[in-house]
């Protein structure tokens, strides 16, 4: 099993940036595909991004492509989501998820989840 803990959320103005971290323990992160999901008020959980365990390929939702960057540092056993040009539409609780299988846009494709970190965009 692997345990995940997100951090780095907070309050930023529109156009600002945040970097979210997903720290893993109990297993090496390189064995897992890592995804980020978000849950906004009144909406269903939305897939944001994923980085593959096979070749490190990255994937992004249309709503964040060009603004967000997913990465991982296996030496630190941590994955990241760099978020730039933040909009009010990005307000949500962001969750890190992991699975030994390939990247998926569905929540059911991931076995392990963190507790979430709040991102607020306001002027």
N, C-alpha and C positions, 0 to 999 in steps of 0.2 A: 504494500500500500504506500501511497504518497499523501502527505498532508500539505495543503496550500494555504498561504496567508497573504492577502493583498494589502498594499499600503500605497500612500502617495496621493490619495484623493484630497479634495479641499475646495476652496472658493476662489474662483478667478473671474476676471472681467472678460467680456466677449473679445475674441482675438488673442487671448492669452494661451499659455501652455501649461501642461502638467505631464509628469511622467509617473505612471503607475508601475508598481513592482509586484511580482508574484514569487514569493520565496517558498521553495519546496524543501521538505524534510522527509526522511524515511526511505527515500529512494532517489536515484539520480534522475534529474530532469531530462537528460538526453534520451531516455527511454520512452518519452511521451510526446505525443502531439499536444501542443498548448494552444488554447483558445481563450478569447475574451468575449464575454457576453455583457449586455447591459439591460437593466430593467428601469424604465421610466414610469413616472406616475400615470396610471390609467392605461398603460400599454402592456403588451405581452413581452416576454423576454426576447431580446433581439441579438442575433449573432453579429459580432463586430469584426473579428479577425482570427486567424489561426496560423501557426507555424508548424510545418510537418516534421515528423521525427525521421522520415526516410531520407530526404534530401535538403531539408531546411527551406522548402518552398513556402512562400507567404501568400496569404489570401486576405482580401478585405471586402467588407460590405461597400456598396456603391456610395452610401452616405458618408463614409469616412475616408475613402481612397484619396490619396494625395495629401491628407492632413495628418493621419495617424500612421505610426510605424511600429510593427511588432518585432521583437528581437529576443534573444536569450543568451545568457552567459553561463555556459555549463560549468565553468570553474567555480562560479559563485552559486550555482544551483538556483538561479533566478531568471525569470522571464520578465519582460518589460513591455509596456505600451506607451510610447511617446505620443502625446496628443498636442497638436498645434492648431492654431486658428480656431479655437473652440467657439462654439455657437450655443445659444440657449437650447437648441434642439439636442445637444449632447448631455443635458442634465439627466442623470440616472445613477443608480447604484451599479458599479462595474464589478463583474465576477471573473475570476480566473478559473479555467477548467482544464483537466488533463485526462488523457486516455492513451493506452498503448496501441490503439488502432490509428487509422488515418484521420486526417482532418475532416470534420463534418460541420454543416451549418445548423444541425439539430442538437438540442440540449440532450436528447437521449443518446447521443454518440459519445458522451463523456461520463466517466465513472466518478471522477474526483473533482470536488469543488471547494473553493475558498469561501470565506464569509461575506465578502463584498466590501467595497469602499465607495463612499459617496463623492460624486463630482457635481459641483454646483457652479453654474455660469450666470453671473449677474452683475449689473452695473450699479 
